[in-house]
């Protein structure tokens, strides 16, 4: 069941010399974590704003639960949650007061604000003014706010930005729990490790188009070298030697090396998701 359907999407900003989005098509299924990756200026933010309902006037078809986001009205925001990369809180209110204020805006049931703060390790700072929070703390708070009204679909932009490894793992675990509950996540990030950890499929966006769309594993395998690197010890020194992956079991040199030397490690020459990003987009993550 598709939650999001995008078919031949185009969008041009007024007075722009070229479209920001050029014939983009994809679907996102229920319970899927869908990664939307690409360099700055590729059209990711524009597409996300259209899906959220912040931009109108697009060409092609965009449907969330079979309706254009712009046609949903205020009911749409009862069903989706949004976590922006740049936090936008009331700085003079405490963390708890921020969540209580936003919870009051929803007509349906909401999560317990203190339980959410505890889930993102902010319970001890519940009564601290948000203006005193670090960026990582503010990011955890905006993530918690996106979960307040139990949304069926979440749009998460760099959800682990500015966080230490422990809290980044905490947020990732919550996202995995959301997927297990059948909720859908549309994730944009430049953190390839986060994308690889969380995403069921990843779309790479280049110049307003999707250049590649597949599972992280398929992305990596199709761009990997079909070789195995053997690291072995000869006396006191470490050496390595590469062998073709095809026919490895019948390779006599490999078998001899394995018999006569102490093998320390075997590594397939698999591409990383960062390698895929560079290959597909032609740009580095820096």
C-alpha positions in Angstrom: 0.0 0.0 0.0 1.5 3.3 -1.1 1.3 6.2 1.4 3.1 8.6 -1.0 2.8 8.6 -4.8 4.8 11.0 -6.9 4.5 10.8 -10.7 6.4 13.1 -13.1 6.7 15.9 -10.5 8.0 19.2 -11.8 8.4 22.5 -10.0 9.9 25.9 -11.0 10.3 28.8 -8.7 9.2 32.2 -10.0 11.9 33.9 -12.1 14.1 30.8 -11.8 16.0 30.0 -15.0 15.5 26.2 -14.6 13.1 23.9 -12.8 14.1 22.8 -9.3 12.3 19.4 -9.8 12.3 17.8 -13.3 10.0 14.8 -13.8 10.5 13.0 -10.5 8.6 9.8 -9.8 8.6 7.4 -6.8 6.4 5.8 -4.2 6.7 5.2 -0.5 5.0 2.3 1.1 3.2 2.0 4.5 5.7 1.2 7.2 8.7 2.1 5.1 11.7 4.3 6.0 12.4 6.0 2.7 15.7 7.8 2.3 15.8 10.9 0.1 19.5 11.8 -0.4 21.5 14.1 -2.6 23.7 17.2 -2.7 22.5 20.7 -1.7 20.4 22.2 -4.5 19.4 18.8 -5.9 15.7 19.4 -5.3 15.2 17.5 -2.1 13.9 20.4 0.0 11.5 21.5 -2.7 10.1 18.0 -3.1 9.7 17.7 0.7 7.9 21.1 0.9 5.5 20.0 -1.8 4.8 16.7 0.1 4.3 18.6 3.4 1.9 21.1 1.7 4.1 24.2 2.0 4.5 24.6 -1.7 1.8 24.5 -4.4 1.7 25.0 -8.1 3.6 21.9 -9.1 3.3 19.9 -12.3 2.6 16.2 -12.4 0.9 14.2 -9.7 1.6 14.1 -5.9 -0.7 12.1 -3.6 -0.4 11.3 0.1 -3.1 8.8 1.0 -4.6 9.3 -2.5 -5.0 13.1 -2.2 -2.8 16.0 -3.1 -1.4 17.5 0.2 -2.8 20.9 -0.7 -6.3 19.4 -0.9 -6.2 17.9 2.6 -6.6 21.2 4.6 -5.8 21.3 8.3 -6.7 17.7 8.8 -3.4 16.8 7.0 -1.3 18.2 9.9 -3.2 15.9 12.3 -1.8 12.9 10.4 1.8 13.9 9.6 4.8 14.9 11.8 7.6 17.1 10.7 11.1 17.5 12.2 13.2 20.3 10.5 17.0 20.4 10.5 16.9 23.9 12.0 14.9 23.7 15.3 12.2 26.3 15.8 11.2 26.4 19.4 9.9 29.0 21.8 13.2 29.9 23.3 11.9 31.5 26.5 9.7 28.5 27.3 11.0 25.3 28.9 11.2 22.0 27.0 8.0 20.8 28.8 6.1 24.0 28.1 7.0 23.8 24.4 5.6 20.3 24.1 2.5 21.2 26.2 1.8 24.2 24.0 2.1 22.2 20.7 0.1 19.3 22.1 -2.8 21.7 22.8 -3.0 22.5 19.0 -4.1 19.0 18.1 -7.6 17.8 18.2 -6.8 14.1 18.7 -5.0 12.2 21.4 -1.4 13.1 22.1 1.6 11.4 23.8 2.5 12.3 27.4 5.1 15.1 27.0 7.2 13.9 29.9 7.3 10.4 28.4 8.6 11.8 25.1 11.2 13.9 26.9 12.4 10.8 28.7 12.5 8.9 25.5 15.0 11.4 24.0 16.9 11.8 27.3 15.6 15.3 28.1 13.5 14.5 31.2 16.2 16.0 33.5 16.0 19.2 31.4 12.2 19.4 31.2 12.0 22.6 33.2 15.0 24.3 31.5 14.4 27.1 29.1 15.1 25.9 25.5 17.2 29.0 24.9 19.9 27.3 27.1 19.8 24.1 25.1 22.7 23.0 22.8 21.9 22.2 19.2 21.8 18.5 19.9 19.3 19.0 22.7 17.2 21.3 20.5 17.2 18.6 17.7 16.1 16.0 20.2 13.3 18.3 21.3 12.1 19.0 17.8 12.1 15.3 17.1 10.0 14.6 20.2 7.6 17.4 19.1 7.1 15.6 15.8 5.9 12.5 17.6 3.5 14.4 19.9 0.2 13.6 18.0 1.1 10.0 17.0 1.5 10.8 13.3 1.1 8.1 10.7 3.7 9.7 8.4 6.8 11.5 9.5 9.1 13.8 7.5 12.5 13.9 9.2 15.2 16.2 8.1 18.7 15.4 9.5 17.1 13.8 12.6 20.5 13.0 14.3 22.3 16.3 13.4 24.4 17.7 16.2 23.9 14.7 18.5 26.5 12.6 20.2 26.6 8.8 19.3 24.5 7.7 22.3 21.6 10.1 21.6 21.9 9.5 17.9 21.4 5.8 18.6 18.5 6.6 20.8 16.7 8.5 18.0 17.5 5.7 15.5 16.0 3.2 17.8 12.8 5.2 18.1 12.6 5.4 14.3 12.9 1.6 14.1 10.1 1.3 16.6 7.9 3.6 14.5 8.5 1.4 11.5 7.7 -1.7 13.5 4.4 0.0 14.4 3.6 0.4 10.7 4.3 4.1 10.5 6.0 5.6 7.5 9.1 7.8 7.6 10.4 10.1 4.8 14.1 10.8 5.8 16.5 13.3 4.3 20.1 13.3 5.5 23.7 13.7 4.5 24.7 11.1 7.1 25.3 8.0 5.1 25.6 5.8 8.2 22.2 6.9 9.4 20.7 6.2 6.0 22.3 2.8 5.8 21.2 1.9 9.4 17.5 3.0 8.9 16.4 3.1 5.3 14.5 0.3 3.6 15.2 2.1 0.3 17.3 5.1 -0.7 16.6 7.5 -3.6 19.6 9.6 -4.8 18.5 12.9 -6.2 20.6 14.8 -8.7 19.6 18.0 -10.5 15.9 17.6 -9.8 15.7 14.0 -10.8 16.1 10.6 -9.1 19.3 9.2 -10.4 19.1 5.9 -8.5 16.6 4.2 -6.2 17.1 0.9 -4.5 17.8 -0.8 -1.1 21.1 0.3 0.5 22.5 -3.3 0.0 21.6 -3.3 -3.7 23.1 0.2 -4.1 26.4 -1.0 -2.6 26.6 -4.4 -4.3 26.0 -3.1 -7.8 29.0 -0.7 -7.3 31.3 -3.1 -5.5 34.5 -4.7 -6.8 34.1 -8.4 -7.1 37.3 -9.1 -5.2 38.3 -10.4 -1.8 41.2 -8.9 0.1 43.0 -11.4 2.3 45.1 -10.0 5.1 47.6 -12.5 6.4 50.7 -12.7 8.6 54.1 -13.8 7.2 56.4 -14.0 10.1 56.0 -10.8 12.1 54.7 -8.7 9.2 51.1 -8.3 7.8 50.5 -8.6 4.1 47.4 -8.5 1.9 46.5 -10.0 -1.4 43.4 -9.5 -3.6 41.6 -12.4 -5.3 38.6 -12.5 -7.7 35.4 -13.3 -5.9 34.2 -15.5 -8.8 35.8 -18.9 -8.6 37.4 -18.2 -5.2 36.8 -21.7 -3.9 38.8 -23.2 -6.8 41.6 -20.6 -6.7 44.7 -22.7 -5.8 46.8 -19.6 -4.8 44.1 -18.6 -2.4 43.8 -22.1 -1.0 47.6 -22.3 -0.6 47.8 -19.0 1.2 45.0 -20.0 3.6 46.8 -23.3 4.4 50.3 -21.9 4.8 49.8 -18.6 6.5 47.9 -17.2 9.4 45.0 -15.3 7.9 44.0 -12.3 10.0 41.0 -11.0 7.9 38.9 -11.5 4.8 37.1 -8.5 3.3 35.0 -8.2 0.2 35.6 -5.0 -1.6 32.1 -3.7 -1.0 31.3 -0.1 -1.8 30.0 2.1 1.1 26.9 4.2 0.8 29.2 7.2 0.7 30.9 5.7 -2.3 27.5 5.2 -4.0 26.6 8.8 -3.2 29.8 10.1 -4.9 29.4 7.8 -7.8 25.8 8.7 -8.4 25.9 12.4 -7.7 29.5 13.1 -8.8 30.0 15.1 -5.6 31.5 14.5 -2.2 29.7 14.8 1.1 32.0 17.6 2.2 
